[in-house]
Amino acid sequence: MPSTWEWIGGGVVLYLLLLARSAWKQGEFKQFLWGLGIVMGLIGLIGGVIWTWIKLAGG
C-alpha cells in the first residue's frame, strides 16, 4: 500500500501530465515547459537557502 507521500507525489505527477497534455493541445507546450522550469528553479533556490541557513546555524 502506498504511503501518504507516494499518493501526494502520484497526484502531483498526474496533475502535471494533464497540464502538459492541455498545453500540447493548445500549442503552448513551450510556455508550459518554461513555466515549469521557472517554478522548479524557484523551489530549488528556496530549498537551497533554507538548507544553507540550517547548516550555518549548526543544525
C-alpha positions, -999 to 999 in steps of 0.1 A, spaced: 0 0 0 15 34 -10 23 58 18 7 92 20 37 109 4 36 85 -25 -1 93 -31 7 130 -30 36 126 -54 15 105 -77 -13 131 -77 12 159 -85 27 139 -114 -8 131 -127 -18 168 -125 14 179 -143 8 153 -170 -28 166 -175 -15 202 -177 12 192 -202 -15 174 -223 -37 205 -223 -7 228 -231 2 205 -260 -33 205 -274 -34 243 -272 0 247 -288 15 262 -257 38 234 -247 70 255 -249 55 281 -225 44 252 -202 80 239 -200 94 274 -194 69 279 -166 76 245 -151 114 252 -152 109 286 -135 88 270 -107 113 242 -102 142 268 -101 124 289 -75 116 258 -54 153 247 -57 165 282 -48 143 285 -17 153 249 -7 190 258 -11 186 290 10 168 271 38 194 242 37 223 267 38 206 286 67 202 253 87 238 243 80 252 277 90 231 277 122 248 245 132 219 221 125 
